[in-house]
């Protein structure tokens, strides 16, 4: 029992010691963090002062060692003669050549010289220390002034950035001066503010356009419901017609919300990547679009060749579907649509071209903005989000996007994805292309 009690006591003491160690380490770390100055100006001043003190101490040490270096002793003796400078009785002896009678006198003189040299060196060391202390104080003061002068543009940048908000994001730092690191920092912040202003303006336009797109069908729905309630002579046929229109409006709103969700999801980036074949996804899209092409009396030509890539199959299939849907929706009677997939310049590409109304070359880039439509017709089932979704999905896959207007009318859009390193399947899709193609371009 005594042994067990002693063991428990030892374990308890060990646990207390082990528990106290992390607390002691944390306490010391907190003490060190509290001792370190939080202001950059103070830290720079202390750094300047420390560097000066170290440099001065090293310089004084070197000077002291050079002055204190021992020299050989030379004794000058005169025997006879007049003592004139040219007297031949003057003899010079080194330490090893001094006669015995003169040696004692030379030793006394050497001891006196050593005591005098030691006193002079101590005096030199004291005066140098005082000079170093005075210059250290002056260096710290100058370091404080220099640090404040160097950090003044940084304080200006901080104050300006703190003042800028969503209401005055158009303001810029516009720091003038030499092209140093602070000027580069200010220019970088100005560029960031410019991109932020553009993003905020785009967000505001997107919210306004989305609200408009959602408000229009809601207004029509409210009018149809109100008409059904107010009209006392309403018949079953009129109710049915109103309900059919309400159902159509509801489907349009559902497609709009789905497009908005797809756009938001693609702008967040990819959660997963898997090996895909662009030709297979494009073939699936064209099979589903065949009925719509027949309804619109459009001719579809497909040249589908294997093209391997990494990506999200749902998003890429949606990209191809939006390109095909846009080519069919903005077309002319008896028009055509051409879809091509393959590998070119190290990229897996899909290109969709179509006939249609003429588009000004300067207005092609505007079509990839949200809620931009040719002719601004809101009753054709298109909300102007198809090409903006294409752009977002392409950006999420690090793909290139090129588009240009055809001189005869219509649009050509090509998306190039980074090619998958592994070789795609060798099979071709000529049979599917022949089945989907009804007429050449």
NORKA-V673654 format. One record per residue. N is the residue number from 0. RES is the residue in one small letter. SS is DSSP state (@ for helix, = for strand, . for the rest). PSI is psi in degrees with one decimal (none if undefined). Layout:
BEGIN
{{N	RES	SS	PSI} {N	RES	SS	PSI}}
END
This chain:
BEGIN
{{0	x	.	-40.8} {1	x	@	-38.3} {2	x	@	-41.7} {3	x	@	-43.1} {4	x	@	-42.1} {5	x	@	-37.3} {6	x	@	-42.4} {7	x	@	-39.4} {8	x	@	-41.1} {9	x	@	-43.1} {10	x	@	-39.3} {11	x	@	-43.2} {12	x	@	-39.9} {13	x	@	-42.2} {14	x	@	-38.6} {15	x	@	-38.8} {16	x	@	-45.4} {17	x	@	-33.9} {18	x	@	-29.4} {19	x	@	-27.5} {20	x	@	-51.0} {21	x	@	-35.7} {22	x	@	-38.3} {23	x	@	-42.1} {24	x	@	-43.7} {25	x	@	-37.4} {26	x	@	-41.7} {27	x	@	-40.2} {28	x	@	-40.3} {29	x	@	-37.4} {30	x	@	-42.1} {31	x	@	-41.6} {32	x	@	-31.9} {33	x	@	-29.5} {34	x	@	-27.1} {35	x	.	126.8} {36	x	.	142.4} {37	x	.	-18.7} {38	x	.	134.3} {39	x	@	-35.9} {40	x	@	-41.6} {41	x	@	-39.6} {42	x	@	-41.7} {43	x	@	-39.8} {44	x	@	-45.7} {45	x	@	-36.5} {46	x	@	-45.0} {47	x	@	-46.8} {48	x	@	-41.8} {49	x	@	-42.9} {50	x	@	-39.2} {51	x	@	-42.9} {52	x	@	-44.0} {53	x	@	-44.5} {54	x	@	-43.5} {55	x	@	-40.2} {56	x	@	-41.2} {57	x	@	-42.1} {58	x	@	-43.7} {59	x	@	-36.4} {60	x	@	-44.5} {61	x	@	-43.4} {62	x	@	-41.7} {63	x	@	-42.7} {64	x	@	-38.0} {65	x	@	-40.6} {66	x	@	-34.5} {67	x	.	6.4} {68	x	.	129.1} {69	x	.	150.2} {70	x	.	159.8} {71	x	.	146.7} {72	x	.	131.5} {73	x	=	127.8} {74	x	=	132.2} {75	x	=	125.1} {76	x	=	147.9} {77	x	=	130.9} {78	x	.	111.3} {79	x	.	-169.5} {80	x	.	172.9} {81	x	.	-12.0} {82	x	.	9.1} {83	x	.	161.9} {84	x	.	-28.7} {85	x	.	10.6} {86	x	.	132.2} {87	x	.	-3.3} {88	x	.	1.2} {89	x	=	129.8} {90	x	=	145.7} {91	x	=	132.2} {92	x	=	139.4} {93	x	=	179.3} {94	x	@	-35.5} {95	x	@	-15.8} {96	x	@	0.5} {97	x	.	131.7} {98	x	.	160.3} {99	x	@	-38.2} {100	x	@	-33.8} {101	x	@	-14.2} {102	x	@	-38.9} {103	x	@	-39.9} {104	x	@	-39.2} {105	x	@	-36.0} {106	x	@	-41.0} {107	x	@	-42.0} {108	x	@	-36.2} {109	x	@	-40.7} {110	x	@	-40.8} {111	x	@	-40.3} {112	x	@	-36.9} {113	x	@	-42.1} {114	x	@	-40.4} {115	x	@	-40.1} {116	x	@	-39.9} {117	x	@	-42.6} {118	x	@	-41.9} {119	x	@	-39.8} {120	x	@	-38.5} {121	x	@	-39.7} {122	x	@	-42.2} {123	x	@	-41.7} {124	x	@	-40.6} {125	x	@	-48.2} {126	x	@	-37.0} {127	x	@	-38.7} {128	x	@	-42.8} {129	x	@	-43.2} {130	x	@	-40.1} {131	x	@	-40.8} {132	x	@	-43.9} {133	x	@	-44.8} {134	x	@	-27.4} {135	x	@	-43.0} {136	x	@	-44.2} {137	x	@	-40.4} {138	x	@	-38.2} {139	x	@	-41.5} {140	x	@	-44.2} {141	x	@	-37.2} {142	x	@	-38.4} {143	x	@	-44.1} {144	x	@	-43.7} {145	x	@	-41.7} {146	x	@	-41.2} {147	x	@	-38.5} {148	x	@	-39.3} {149	x	@	-37.9} {150	x	@	-2.1} {151	x	@	-45.3} {152	x	@	-33.5} {153	x	@	-38.6} {154	x	@	-38.0} {155	x	@	-42.6} {156	x	@	-45.4} {157	x	@	-44.5} {158	x	@	-41.9} {159	x	@	-42.8} {160	x	@	-38.5} {161	x	@	-28.9} {162	x	@	-24.9} {163	x	.	133.2} {164	x	.	-169.2} {165	x	.	-21.0} {166	x	.	-25.9} {167	x	.	39.8} {168	x	.	-10.2} {169	x	.	-14.9} {170	x	.	153.1} {171	x	.	158.4} {172	x	.	-45.4} {173	x	.	51.1} {174	x	.	131.1} {175	x	.	154.1} {176	x	.	-170.1} {177	x	.	157.8} {178	x	.	62.4} {179	x	.	-168.2} {180	x	@	-37.4} {181	x	@	-37.5} {182	x	@	-40.4} {183	x	@	-40.0} {184	x	@	-44.1} {185	x	@	-42.5} {186	x	@	-37.0} {187	x	@	-41.9} {188	x	@	-39.3} {189	x	@	-41.5} {190	x	@	-40.1} {191	x	@	-41.2} {192	x	@	-36.6} {193	x	@	-45.0} {194	x	@	-36.3} {195	x	@	-39.9} {196	x	@	-42.9} {197	x	@	-42.1} {198	x	@	-39.5} {199	x	@	-42.3} {200	x	@	-41.9} {201	x	@	-39.2} {202	x	@	-41.1} {203	x	@	-43.2} {204	x	@	-38.9} {205	x	@	-44.8} {206	x	@	-42.1} {207	x	@	-43.9} {208	x	@	-39.9} {209	x	@	-41.1} {210	x	@	-39.2} {211	x	@	-42.7} {212	x	@	-34.6} {213	x	@	-29.2} {214	x	@	-35.5} {215	x	@	-52.2} {216	x	@	-32.3} {217	x	@	-38.7} {218	x	@	-42.7} {219	x	@	-41.7} {220	x	@	-44.1} {221	x	@	-40.2} {222	x	@	-41.2} {223	x	@	-43.0} {224	x	@	-41.1} {225	x	@	-38.2} {226	x	@	-40.6} {227	x	@	-32.2} {228	x	@	-34.7} {229	x	@	-38.5} {230	x	.	106.6} {231	x	.	-18.5} {232	x	.	17.1} {233	x	.	141.2} {234	x	.	176.0} {235	x	@	-36.9} {236	x	@	-41.0} {237	x	@	-40.0} {238	x	@	-43.3} {239	x	@	-41.8} {240	x	@	-42.0} {241	x	@	-40.9} {242	x	@	-35.5} {243	x	@	-40.6} {244	x	@	-38.8} {245	x	@	-39.7} {246	x	@	-40.2} {247	x	@	-43.7} {248	x	@	-39.1} {249	x	@	-40.4} {250	x	@	-39.3} {251	x	@	-41.6} {252	x	@	-38.3} {253	x	@	-41.9} {254	x	@	-37.8} {255	x	@	-46.4} {256	x	@	-38.3} {257	x	@	-40.1} {258	x	@	-40.2} {259	x	@	-40.8} {260	x	@	-40.8} {261	x	@	-42.3} {262	x	@	-43.4} {263	x	@	-41.6} {264	x	@	-38.7} {265	x	@	-29.4} {266	x	@	-20.2} {267	x	.	-18.0} {268	x	.	-177.3} {269	x	.	136.4} {270	x	.	-24.5} {271	x	.	156.1} {272	x	.	136.6} {273	x	=	156.2} {274	x	=	130.1} {275	x	=	160.6} {276	x	=	114.2} {277	x	@	-32.0} {278	x	@	-39.5} {279	x	@	-44.4} {280	x	@	-40.9} {281	x	@	-39.1} {282	x	@	-41.4} {283	x	@	-40.5} {284	x	@	-43.2} {285	x	@	-33.8} {286	x	@	-41.1} {287	x	@	-27.1} {288	x	@	-0.5} {289	x	@	-41.3} {290	x	@	-41.4} {291	x	@	-35.8} {292	x	@	-40.9} {293	x	@	-38.8} {294	x	@	-36.9} {295	x	.	-0.4} {296	x	.	49.0} {297	x	.	143.8} {298	x	=	133.0} {299	x	=	128.4} {300	x	=	130.2} {301	x	=	131.0} {302	x	=	90.1} {303	x	=	121.1} {304	x	.	150.3} {305	x	.	142.7} {306	x	.	105.5} {307	x	=	143.1} {308	x	=	171.0} {309	x	=	134.5} {310	x	=	-168.8} {311	x	.	119.3} {312	x	@	-36.9} {313	x	@	-42.4} {314	x	@	-42.3} {315	x	@	-39.1} {316	x	@	-36.6} {317	x	@	-36.8} {318	x	@	-49.3} {319	x	@	-40.5} {320	x	@	-39.3} {321	x	@	-39.1} {322	x	@	-44.8} {323	x	@	-42.1} {324	x	@	-39.3} {325	x	@	-39.4} {326	x	@	-34.5} {327	x	@	-37.3} {328	x	@	-34.2} {329	x	.	69.0} {330	x	.	-175.8} {331	x	.	159.0} {332	x	.	139.8} {333	x	.	31.8} {334	x	.	-172.5} {335	x	=	160.9} {336	x	=	131.3} {337	x	=	130.0} {338	x	=	128.0} {339	x	=	134.3} {340	x	=	154.9} {341	x	=	-161.0} {342	x	=	130.5} {343	x	=	129.5} {344	x	.	38.5} {345	x	.	16.3} {346	x	=	144.8} {347	x	=	115.6} {348	x	=	155.5} {349	x	=	130.2} {350	x	=	128.9} {351	x	=	122.8} {352	x	=	152.7} {353	x	=	158.5} {354	x	.	166.5} {355	x	.	-172.9} {356	x	.	155.5} {357	x	.	138.7} {358	x	.	128.9} {359	x	.	136.0} {360	x	@	-33.7} {361	x	@	-18.2} {362	x	@	2.8} {363	x	.	-44.3} {364	x	@	-29.1} {365	x	@	-24.8} {366	x	@	-19.7} {367	x	@	3.2} {368	x	.	151.6} {369	x	.	140.8} {370	x	.	32.1} {371	x	.	123.0} {372	x	.	151.8} {373	x	@	120.1} {374	x	@	-5.8} {375	x	@	48.7} {376	x	.	115.4} {377	x	.	-5.3} {378	x	.	15.2} {379	x	.	12.0} {380	x	.	-2.1} {381	x	.	137.9} {382	x	.	3.1} {383	x	.	24.3} {384	x	.	-8.6} {385	x	@	-52.1} {386	x	@	-29.5} {387	x	@	-35.7} {388	x	@	-39.9} {389	x	@	-44.6} {390	x	@	-42.0} {391	x	@	-41.9} {392	x	@	-40.1} {393	x	@	-41.7} {394	x	@	-37.3} {395	x	@	-27.3} {396	x	.	11.0} {397	x	.	38.3} {398	x	.	157.3} {399	x	=	145.7} {400	x	=	120.7} {401	x	=	137.5} {402	x	=	143.1} {403	x	=	153.3} {404	x	=	141.9} {405	x	.	139.4} {406	x	.	-33.1} {407	x	.	-8.5} {408	x	.	144.8} {409	x	.	-171.8} {410	x	=	149.9} {411	x	=	121.2} {412	x	=	129.7} {413	x	=	131.0} {414	x	=	125.4} {415	x	=	120.9} {416	x	=	149.9} {417	x	=	131.7} {418	x	=	140.8} {419	x	.	141.1} {420	x	.	-36.4} {421	x	.	147.2} {422	x	.	134.7} {423	x	.	173.4} {424	x	.	149.2} {425	x	.	-6.3} {426	x	.	152.9} {427	x	.	171.0} {428	x	.	37.7} {429	x	@	-38.2} {430	x	@	-43.5} {431	x	@	-38.7} {432	x	@	-41.0} {433	x	@	-34.7} {434	x	@	-34.1} {435	x	@	-24.4} {436	x	.	131.6} {437	x	.	-18.7} {438	x	.	146.1} {439	x	.	168.6} {440	x	.	none}}
END
